[in-house]
């Protein structure tokens, strides 16, 4: 119990180093923030993956003459990665950049809706998993 009161009240621990309260931390990181700042890299990667899928779907529809096989999801043009799911998660979490991300994703979503149709599958799936390229 004596060890708990041993610390001076005008000092605080910031990332394992003892500093005085009110002192500028040695790094540019907020001392109250436990984790490091996130970078935009992940959101941009997911946005790029979703853009690539939309462009591939548009090209597939533009070429035409494709008949869905029903057993090969890659040949049928179904989504193979979880980029759109992750983007949805980032947009729901909010934050400073969520609005700009939502604007970019909505533009791609509109393009995707124009070249796809809904097919009979589980209604509990997100809308982007319930669509396939038009024939």
N, C-alpha and C positions, 0 to 999 in steps of 0.2 A: 504494500500500500504506500509505503514511503517513496517508492520509485515513481509513482504516478505524479507526485507533487514536486518532483525534483526539477522539472523543466521550468525555465523562466517563461513568464507569460508574454514577454515582448518578442519572443522568437517563434518561428514557425518552420516546419519542414516543407521544402519544395523539392520534389523529386529526389528525396534522400539527402539533400544538402541543407544544412542549417543556415538560415538567413534571417535577418531582422525583419520584422513586419514593416511594410511600406518601402522596403528596398526593391529596386528594379531587379527582376530575375535575370539570371545570366543568359537565358535564351529568350527568344521572342514568343515563347509559348505562355499562354495564360496559366498562372500557377494553380488556379482552381480547376483546371481541366485535367482529368486523369489521363486521357489518351492523346496521342498526337493528332494534329489537324488532318482531316481527310483531304486528298487531292481530287481534282476533277477527272483524273485519269480513268477511273472505273466508269463513271457516267458517260464519258466520251467514247470509251470502248464499247459499252452496251448500245449507245446510240448509233455507232458506226456499224455494229453487227445487225441491228434492226434495219438500218438503211440498206445494207447489202441484201438482206432477205427481201425487202420491198422491191428493190431494183431487179433482183433475180425473178421475182414473181411477175413483175411488169413485163420483163423480157419474155418469159414463158408464155404469157397471155398474148403478147404482140406477135410472137411466132405462130401461135395457134396450132391446131392439129394434134393436140395432146389429149389422150384419153387416160383418165385415172385408172391405175391398176387395182387399187384397193388393198394391196398387200405390201407395197413398198412406199413408206412414208417419204423417203427422199425423192423418189421418182414422182410422187404425187404433189410435191411442193409444200408439204407440211413443215411446220417450224421445228428445227432440229436442236436449237439451243434455248437457253432461258433468258436471253437478252431482254425481251419485251417484259417478261415477268419481273426481272430486276429493275427495269426502268419504272415499272408501276410501283414497285416498293419504294424506290427513291422519291418518286413524286408524292406518294402518300405520306412519307416521313416529313415532308415540308422542308423548310429551311430557306435560305436566301436564294439559292439557285433553282429551287423547285419550279418556280413560275416559268423561267426561261426554258428549263428542260421540258415542261409540260407543253409549251408552245411548239418546240421542235418535234416532240413525239406526236402531238396531234396532227401536225402537217403530214408526217409519215403515215399515221393511221388512216387519214383520209385517202391518201394514195393507195394504201393497201385495201381499203374497203371498196374502192372503185374497180379493182381488178380481181376481187374474190367474191365468192358466194358462200352462204352458210350451207352446211351439209348436216345430215342427221347424225348427231353424236350427243354425248352427255351435255345437258343444259347447264350443269354446274361448272363446266369449264369456262375459263375467260373467253371473251368473244374472239380473240385472235387465234385461239386454238380450235374454234368451231368453224373456221373458214378454210376454203381451198380455192385454188386458181380456177377462173372460168375456163371452160373449154372452147 
